[in-house]
Structure formats: C-alpha cells, structure tokens
Amino acid sequence: MENPLYAKIFKWVSWALLIISVVLAVWAFTRFGGSGEGAAVDTLLYWAYAMLAIALVAVLCVGLYISAKTDPKSLVRIGIGLGGAVVLCLVAYFLASGAPAIGFTGATPPTASELKLTDTVLNLTYILGGAAVVAIIVGEVISAIRTKKA
C-alpha cells in the first residue's frame, strides 16, 4: 500500500523541479535570445546535471529504503549491481587512452584529465551499447527456445 505522505511529497517536489526548469529555460531564451551565449548554456547544463544528480540520489535512496523495508535480502543484489557498475566504470577508465585530440581547432586545448574522462565516457558508451545489443539478441533467442518447448 502506498503511503499518501510520500505521494504528496513526490508530487510537490516534481512540480517544484518542473517550475524551476521552466523558469530557467525562459530566462535563458529571453535574456540571450537563443544566441547560444555561454552564460545561458552553462546555466542550463548545470541545471541538467543537478536534475540528473537529484534523480540518481532519489532512485538510489528510495530503492534502498523500499528494498530494506520489504526484503532485506535484496540489498545484497543491489550491492552486487552497484559493485558491477563500479567495476565497469573502472574497466572503461583503464582502457581509455587519453590521447590528444587530433585536428583540434579550439582556443584552449583540453587537459590530459579531460581527454581521459572523455575517452572513459566513450568506452562506457561502446561497452553498454554492445551489451544492450547482446542482451536483445540473447533475450530473443531464449524467448524463441521457451516458446518452442511449450
């Protein structure tokens, strides 16, 4: 059974975040006219990062709370999943070369740490994209085998 207090809090927080997002977007476009001026773009990007962080923290905290309350043994599975994600990020980091950007024409060249981070994110994208394709194929094969047996 859902707790009405949590539903009410969730509703009000969602509305507050939506209103803040709309206000920031309107401010950015009215102040800079969609010219791509740095301050507006930076503000909107930082707000997007903040929204992502809020979502991740909310999902983790609420998920952990509900799991601990309903089935404490499921916390072990959550811990294994988080550990796997950390290991995957570390593998992507150690595979990242951090090589200089070829053909870069910007004003200031990226630092070595920025290059390493960019390569890490690209490696994560490749690994997770490949894993998604494999999961789709394996899922379809397993589904076909199960329906053939039945």
Residue pairs with C-beta under 8 A, 6 or more apart in sequence:
17 51
17 54
20 47
21 47
21 51
24 43
24 44
24 47
25 44
27 40
27 43
28 40
28 41
28 43
28 44
29 40
31 40
32 39
32 40
63 78
64 75
64 78
67 74
67 75
67 78
68 75
88 124
88 127
89 120
89 124
91 123
91 127
92 120
92 121
92 123
92 124
92 127
93 116
93 120
93 123
95 123
96 116
96 117
96 119
96 120
96 122
96 123
97 119
98 112
98 113
98 115
98 116
98 119
99 115
99 119
100 109
100 115
101 109
101 110
101 115
104 110
110 118
